[in-house]
Structures are given as structure tokens and as C-alpha cells.
């Protein structure tokens, strides 16, 4: 599908001819690369898991409709997708809702945190309270910039009023949980693999070009182009660079070695 | 089945799994386990947890003719049906049940360090298999910190040699650190991250071990194909090239009459007249049952082992079973596992090749020029997209468009892992979340109190991590990275039921026999008094093989007598799985 021109200033890619913002079916630098096109070379179990992820219907069961509206708006700011055409956006809320509903936890909870479920319920309420206090409207009705401003305050561990909305929650840990859940949903999707040039499932075929970033014959070389985050966004620079302060981040969660 | 079937892709299974067969890799197919002991049948050794240690013990004891059963809380994996080449789809490999984590530097658990299912942690380890150094066994004597082991390097060395053949380990013919040694299988080719480590270290004059040591096949052996470099090692190796006890030792155990009772959660060890007489457990349907046994070996790893012993408190053992020393659940250790990420102008594609394929132990030992004791290793890691996204959100403190932008450069990043020795401290603990003594209360689905884990860094640890992190960043820059960031984290878990020379200093003796209960053993990572900066997997398996030799030498004395014989057994070379140690290294059966 051809890139679609849209009426907004908030997109990373613009038409090289007229400068108009455009949406793409596949953002990233690997045009023409499709992990799904290789699915005949995947094993049965993997193919099933990945395809189910793309097609399964996910009724929202954990969040109430009001909470779902708030959280969907929050997730859209944590990993924004306005640069994607509407048909090629990756659903973030349903996997989170499904995880919480079925209590698929990561095997632990911090002693200074409530359960994931309680934390998200309180957070949905807190985001709404922050929005009402600051702007007098619901979080999901706010302008993108207003939403970013509220989230930025949470990221900086200084959430805007009301003060007691986050009582009982270690904000640093909740933020990590929130971003982590978004990453788990987005980067589990083959469209995201195409975007970043990740080869995807590789059994039983494997890889044979291991060095110097060489692509396999079925992978695609990087084709870089000008990508600039929306000029007014608060989220393209790390907080440490904005403030000049050294940010003490918390320890990571995942296993790598 | 011949590997060289012209009608099928080499080594591969592009079709569906075969009915009625249980797959342990694409080529190794077994009939589902048959033997089932009755609950009232008194088995010789009941092993709790069929992981790195439990799998080796099960295999050795079955071969020696004992009636032995391994109880495993998780499933008996069928690798073709249950495992996938996918990060999210591999969630079930880990111990995902609730635990509470706290302290000044709380540990992430779950997929960070805890396995569940037959094979345990060896299913999701990256399979780095460095040996411990001789100095690791006398840290207190040499440096006045930590603890000494009740054994020396020389006592475990024959078992390192044995397990390096059985897994087997691929790596360079000459490994210069610790006690120099070679490896039975050739080193693996380099991936992009390995090149990063080699380039950086070479510029700085630091030695590197390239292509291992890893328990990943660089050439096929028997019914296990060689590595295909797909990069999903820690999502479990569908290929069967990476060693896990599921594919290396459990099949031979079953062949020799062992039972694996999967989806069976042991809740309490039963003690009668000062001796263990069996275990209470919940079967796959959630029914509570009792299995009689002449002796019990707990191999549940550093959290579940102390938890089970604490949950088994009874009259005469009020503070937990085998805890007269008060050290049960204490001296828990994790290694510093900071991930150092560097961006290169040229693509790296770090998802190819095993995450584990090169390392340096140049900084392993205490250096008097530094202001801390002990040291660290630097190793390759290769985070896949989800893990990398989470790392970058922390390392660069990013979200929103910034995170999307960074992720679009995934293929330009390389990642090195610090593996730093954190010393054993008494205040790093596993306790019960039983609501007593100011502890929180949380219970699992069986109503058992879950583990409450507390972790605090001490001064030596903090200094070591700072130095090691900076050294790794220096290597990354020397390799040519134009942007270098890092994420603090921890890797591995050991300690919590340590072995000791004297009963007052630990939970068990040098063979894992608890000081308090003569027919109760602990054998897994929790017995380690210190941890070095080597990945613990190989040492856990070597210790388990040694304990098996000890138990075989003790014969029926363990089942009847209360005396303690600390004579070291001979290292038996006759108990290895077929086609491994005794027969050299054949490539086909």
C-alpha cells in the first residue's frame, strides 16, 4: 500500500516532495522485509503461536470500559503508533488485559508494590484523576501533548496532583512495569520485527550469516532515511538529557545471561 | 534414524510431531515415560526437582540400580510441541509463581533466573560453562571475605572433566584462566557480539576465549544435531544442540528405570524419629498425596530448596528442616549481571548466534591494585527484541517516540554482559512469606507460603560492580561503539543452603548431606558457599555427579545408619550416558 498522507504535524516521516506527514504500512529501515513471508520455514508450534497472536480476538475482560479507555490512551503514548497506517497498528491493550485477567505474572512482586492487577487498577484511576485535576477532562480525551505532559511527570517520579493518587505504589517500579508490558506486546508482533529488521523465528532453518550484520538471503539490507520524531513531543529525548541530571534507573528485569 | 536422510532437510523437522512419541529435540524421540512407583512403595532416592542437579543425580542413581524418582513441579517438556522460537511464547519455561522480592537491591526473579519443568534452569540457561577457579574454593583463606568451601578444586576437577564430555562443552583447546584446560568440542564460529568482544579486548590487550566454553554442540553427536545459530538459547533449544538435563541425562535415567513424576509439587518433607520417611506432594490434579522414600534429595535451586525446608518445619526442627545452624535461607547470592550496550555505525544483528559464545576471565581474581576483593568476567549476550526494548527503556530511560527510534536501530547494537562476583552475606535471604515476625503473607495455589527474597548489596559488591561496569564499557568503546549505555541487573542464584566443614556453619556437608537429618540431602546451586564469576551450571552438575558417586559408594548405609562417612568416593567413569565419556566422542551411534 502506498504511504498515506494525513492531516497532522505529529509524524516522524514526511513526504520528500511536499513535506507532508505520511503514515506507512511498515515503518523502519527494512522496506520489503517480511518475517511472515518466511513462515513456511518455521516449525509448527511456533507458527501456531505467532499466528494466533495476530488473529485471536481479545475481549477486554480485566479492565472496566472506563479503565480500558484510559489505559488504551496511556499505552498509545508509551509506544505511539500514529506513523503506522490504521490497519497496521499493533494492539497493546488486549495482551495486557489478557495477562492481568489470567494472572500471568513474571514470577514475583516487589515487597513495596501491590499485585500487578491492583497496581494497574489504581493507575487507571490515578491517570484519570491527574487528567481531571490538570485539564478538567478525561485522560483519553486530552490532546496528545497534555497526555505526554502528565506521563512525563510520572516518569520523573513527580506525578501531578492529586498527590495521594499513587499512594502505596512505588512509581519507579510501576513505570518499569508499564513500559515493559508495552514492549512485550509491541515487539512480540511480526510487524514490529519487520520494522526493526529482526529475522524472527529461525527453527529449523537457522542462520548462516553470523558476522558483520550481514542479512540472510531472505532478509533485507537496511535502507535508512530521515526519521524525525514529532517536533513537539516530550518523548524523543531521554529525561537525563533534558535535565542534565544523572538519572538513577532501576535494575532490569529480564534474563539475558 | 540416519542424520543423512536425502528426503528430509538435514537435522530439521518441518513437519508435525509424531503421534505417540515424546520429542527431545528433532531427532531424539522416546516413548513417554512408563515407570510409576506406587505411593506406598518405598523408593530408595526421591529427588525433588529435576533440573541441572536433579537430572544428573537421577541418571547416575538409576544406572547404579537404585529405585529412584524425580518429582518435578513443572511439565515433562516435549520439545517439538511445547517449545517455540519466540520470546513471549516461551513464558512457561520459567518459575512464574508468585514470590516476594525486596531488600535494598531487590532481585528480579522469574525469567531472570528460575526454571520450571524437567530440565529446570538448564532448559533456559545460555549454557556458558566456565569452571570455577581453584581460588574460588578458598576465598576466605585468600581474601578474608566470604567463605571457604569444604572441598578443593582438585576434588571437583575430575567431575568437571566428566561433565564437559557428557554435555559436551565446545570451546578452545587451550583455556588459560583458573587451572588451564581444553574442551572436547571445537569452538563455535563468531557472531556479531563475539566480534565486538574480541575487537574491544584486542585493542586493550585483554585475552578472550572465543567460541566457548558453552554446552552447545558445535558438531552433531548421536541424536543431537549441532547448533543452527538461531539465537533463541534462553527460550529453550528446540534444536537439542544446547545441553539441558532434559536431553542429556533424563532419557538415560528413564532407560534405567527411573521415574519422572512431572507436574508434582512437593509441599513438605516428612520426618519420623529423626529420619526422613517420604514427602507430601500435590499431584497433577491438585490432590495431596504422600510418597514413601528411604532418602530424599532436595534439588529445587536457591529459592525453592530453602522454601521447602522451611515449609517442612516440624517438632524438633521448629526453625525449618536441617536448620540447627540457623544458616538455612541465608547467604543467598546472585551475580552482578549489568548489560552494557553499544551502538555501532555498521549493523551487528546480534540476534544471530548463541547469546553465549565468547568471554574473558582476565579480571576474575582478586587484584591488590583494586579496592575490592574478587573479580568479574565479561561475556557476550544477545538480547532479542523484547528483552532489548526493556533494557533500552531502562538504560536510556526512554519511552514514546524515543524508544521507537532506538528500537529501529536494534540491528546496530551489540551487548556485553558483566558477570561479577557478589559475596555471600548473611542478610541476603530466602524466608517464608508466612505473615509471621513482620514478614508479609502470600500463599501459592496450594496454600503454601511463598518465598520472600531479600537482597542487599554491600560495599565490596558496589565497588566491584562499578569497576566491572566501567571496564566493560571501556571494552565496548574500544570495539568502536559510538554510544555506550548500561542497565544494572543480576544473573543466577546460588547459596541459601550452603555446604560447610562444620555443622554450625552450614546446612549440609561436602556431599550435600544435611548435618541434622542423615537421610536428607541438598544438591543444587544452593549448596555453594561462594560463586566466583563463573556461570554456575557446570559446577552444579559436577557437584551432583560427585554426590551420586558418594551415594553409590555408601550403598544402603544411607538408608539405615545415622553415621557420617566423609570419605571421598572414586570418580566413576562408567556411569555416563551412552556415547559420551567412556566411548570418546562418536558422532553417530
Interface residues (C-beta under 8 A of the other chain):
Chain A: X12 X27 X28 X29 X41 X42 X43 X44 X45 X46 X49 X50 X53 X77 X78 X79 X80 X104 X105 X106 X107 X108 X109 X110 X111 X112 X148 X151 X155 X176 X179 X180 X183 X184 X186 X187 X188 X192 X193 X195 X196 X197 X198 X199 X200 X201 X202 X203 X204 X205 X206 X207 X208 X209 X210 X211 X212 X213 X214 X215 X222 X227 X229 X230 X233 X234 X235 X236 X237 X238 X239 X240 X247 X249 X250 X251 X252 X253 X254 X255 X256 X257
Chain B: X9 X11 X12 X13 X14 X15 X16 X17 X26 X80 X81 X82 X83 X84 X85 X86 X87 X88 X89 X91 X94 X95 X96 X97 X98 X99 X100 X101 X102 X105 X106 X108 X109 X110 X111 X112 X113 X114 X124 X126 X128 X189 X190 X191 X192 X195 X227 X228 X229 X230 X231 X232 X234 X238 X239 X337 X339 X346 X347 X348 X349 X351 X352 X353 X355 X356 X379 X381 X382 X383 X384 X385 X386 X387 X389 X390 X391 X393 X394 X395 X396 X397 X398 X399 X400 X401 X402 X403 X404 X405 X407 X408 X409 X410 X411 X412 X415 X417 X419 X440 X442 X452 X453 X487 X488 X489 X490 X491 X535
